[in-house]
Amino acid sequence: MTHPTPVREAARLVAIEAARAYVANIRPIDLTNPGVLVGHLMASETLLMEIVAAHDKPTEATA
C-alpha cells in the first residue's frame, strides 16, 4: 500500500518549511567556535535528509 499523493505532498511541504524556518532564524554565527559550526552543520544535514526522504518514492518495504 502506498501513501496517497496528498499525504506525500504534505510531508514534502512540512520538510521544506522546517528548513526555511531554520534558515530564517539563523543569526550571525561565531565562526571561531567549532561547536556552534558543527551544531549548525548537523542540524542542516538532518533537515536535508528529511527533505530527501519526503521526496523519495516509497518502496515495497516501506509502503
N, C-alpha and C positions, 0 to 999 in steps of 0.2 A: 504494500500500500504506500503510495507516495503522498506527500503533503500537497494540499490544494494550492494553486497558484497564489491566491490572496494571502495565505499564511506565509508562504516563502517570501513574497514581496514585502510583507510587514516585517519579517526578520531582517531583510536587507535594509529597509529603512531605519530600523532600530539600530543596527550596527553602524550605519553611516552617520546617523545623528549622534551617536555616542562619540564617534571620532571627531565630529565637528565641535561638539560641546567641549571635548578635551582640549582641542586646539584653541578654541575661543578663550579658554580660561588659563592658558599658559601666560605667565608673566615673565619678565626678563629673568633669564636663567644665569645663575652664577657658574660661569664656565671654569672656574678654578676648583669647584667642588665635584670630585668624581662621583660621589654618592648620589648627588642630585642628577647628574647626567645619566648615570646608569638607571636611576628610577624612571626618568622620562623615556629612555630608550625601551625599557621593559614594558612600560605602560603602552607606548606606541606600538610595539610589536604585538602585544596582546590584542589591541584594537584592530590591527591589520589582519591578524589571524581570524578574528571574529567576522570581519568583512568577507574574507576569502571563504570561510565556512558557510556564510549565508548565501554566497553565490555559487557554491559547488552544487552539482547535480546530485540528488540522493542516490545512493547505490541500493542494491537489493538488501544488503546487510543493515543499512540504516533506515530503510523505508518501512 
